[in-house]
Amino acid sequence: MKHMAWGAVALLGAASLAGCYSYASDAVNNHNFNTVQATPNFSVVKVGDSDQVIVRLVNDNNNGATTSYTISNVGSGIAVHYVATYRPIYDAGSDTLVNTTDKNAQEYYIVGQALGRYSFKITPTSVNTGVSATVNVLVEPKTLFTALNKHTAAPGDTVTVTAPAGLVFSQASAVTFASGTPVTIVGRSADSSAITFIVGGNITGPASVTLVSQPTAPNVAPVTLATGDSLVTTPIPNPVPVTVSLTSADFGTPITVTLNGGLRFLRNSTVSVGQLPATLAQIIGPDSTSAIIFPAPGSNDSIAFTNIALSAYAPAPARKTAADTISAGAFASKGDKVLHVAAPANVPTTLSTATPGIGAPVTVALGGGFRFLNSSHIFVGGIEGGIQSVSADSSTATFVPMANGSGAVTFTNIAPSGAPKATIALPSDGKTITPTGPYAGPTDPNSSSPTAASTVTVTGTRSTVISDNGAPTTSCSAIYGSGATCRYYKYVSQSTSTSMSVNINWNASTTTDLALYIDNAANTGCAFGAADGAGPVAGNVGYAGPTVTCNFSATAKLAASTTYLLTVVNFGPANPAWYQVRISQP
């Protein structure tokens, strides 16, 4: 009996508790369904693609009501489809998924059909039909669709890509293809809806355009899109059909090369014969189809080109950038050869004298159509002299040989007339120079004073020689020590930092100890120690008899456009009969 009573009480208590729980659960979880929840409530979908949206009618406790929904106010550029097979409810009693019409969550998918911003409305069909939600949709482009006005073209043809409705290009948009040579943009519409470009060869595939944007979505970053259609262009002629004016020539003979097949030279075109670069001296003709070249000596092969262009790319020689060119690499000629370009054995040379006095200038005239350049150098017996001046037509030069140089006359960096880039080093035709005494050079009256010192100039990358026989009798600055005497010359460095070599040479004497220093313009300290005959002085390069040289390399360049003093120091005891200072700018 006690057992039965306890059981009845327990059962009654359980029933009572169950009634209380059911009431609370119903109040908290099954009422107040006031919010239509769409996930996501803002959808970004591309044209032709779809995006899923899950819809629930929820209360403040985020519990979902079982209901269906009505879809309305669907924008014109999208479609919204109901997914009937979506099953969010799991029935544990039957251990199976049960598909019902009303569910606590429903699935829809949105299909993008046209570019733009759209929306649609979701309203429950039961439980609470007085609430609804709006889902916003941005339809983005997947491609530029059919945007090219041509699908086959030849190199040099003009093609236009047009943005579909709802899209615009930027005025900075670039057009590229995955294969073939680069294109050159030649026009953009004012409203940024179209880009016109010239095509090169071997293009196959769709065009890719950068910086494509939607005016209806100004806050969305521009994207890169490909066209839905493709372009195919024919190859650029390779080998290039060309004609040449000569197939055999001596070095220095101009050869005219003419491009055929609608091809043009540019200002950055290059020409080579085999592995040897040729000098492209001049592009000729209003259509830029021909050029004068000077092949290197020893050339014997087919002509090759880089950075040539189609006529549409280069209607005049003004175009010169890589974007204007059609050649991604070298293009060979169609079998035309410069069969032989012989290097000259020497250059015909005329000397004003073969036995100048020490320090006296010599005039050298070049024959065979050769000319001096700003970078030319003249050597006597392998020792460089200093070029003082060059004639107006560059065929003659006046230079001063160094007194310690005697022998054959040779040249570097001379060139055929009209081809200054076709430089060559050649000996003279057997000419020699032997400087003889006594001293025949000038005496500079200004060199005793650092303020009145004459200014020495060096043209281009040549060398110059200062010859003087004035005795260094002026007391030097204290920076050289007691008893030293000096003479001075001003030197203004070039507009770029200058690498140079300085050399001092004097009459042989065991009792003369000269040095050459490059000082600051105020003569208050050594800017650089240069060439010192003897003694533990900064910049000492060792005694070398009557000639001492010091080189200023890339690690010890002079400052640009700066005045320095070239200081000749005599540490004694005897004064030299003469001395020469050579400045070389390599």
Helices and strands as residue ranges (DSSP letters): H 2-29, E 35-39, E 42-46, E 50-58, E 69-72, E 78-83, E 90-91, E 96-97, E 106-112, E 116-124, E 133-140, E 152-153, E 158-162, E 175-177, E 184-188, E 194-198, E 204-212, E 223-233, E 242-244, E 248-250, E 255-259, E 263-264, E 270-273, E 276-284, E 290-294, E 301-306, E 309-310, G 322-324, E 331-338, E 340-342, E 349-351, E 357-358, E 362-366, E 370-371, E 377-380, E 383-384, E 386-390, E 396-400, E 407-416, E 424-433, E 436-439, E 455-456, E 463-468, E 474-475, G 478-480, E 485-492, E 500-506, E 514-520, E 526-532, E 547-552, G 554-556, E 563-570, E 579-584
